[in-house]
Amino acid sequence: MILFAIGLAAGIIGGMGIGGGTILIPALTIFLNVNQHTSQSVNLITFIPMAIVALIIHLRQKNVVLKYLLPLIIGGIIGSIAGSYIAITLSSLILKRIFAVFLLIMGLYEILSDTKK
């Protein structure tokens, strides 16, 4: 039941475009004692079907700017290759700390940014 709840929360957050990994990775490491490398790998696999569903819905709503896709996809592929190689060389503890700092920075940015548009 805990896995379903984690998946549901990650799916909701991911469908909103925030990224389900912000819920999934900490939940797996904290509640299920899964190591950081495995949690991040599980996140990447579960991301695929969640992203497909969210993408279909966002395409139907015309929320996707197609002219941005190619450079973002190319950069994302190169970045994911580099990030994967970096991640496998780091210990789980260092990887966990990097992820925590990333979440902290993103949280602070969201709290402090001016969203009046």
Summary of the structure (lengths in Angstrom):
residues: 117
radius of gyration: 15.5
end to end distance: 40.2
largest distance: 41.7
contacts: 275
relative contact order: 0.10
helix: 81%
strand: 0%
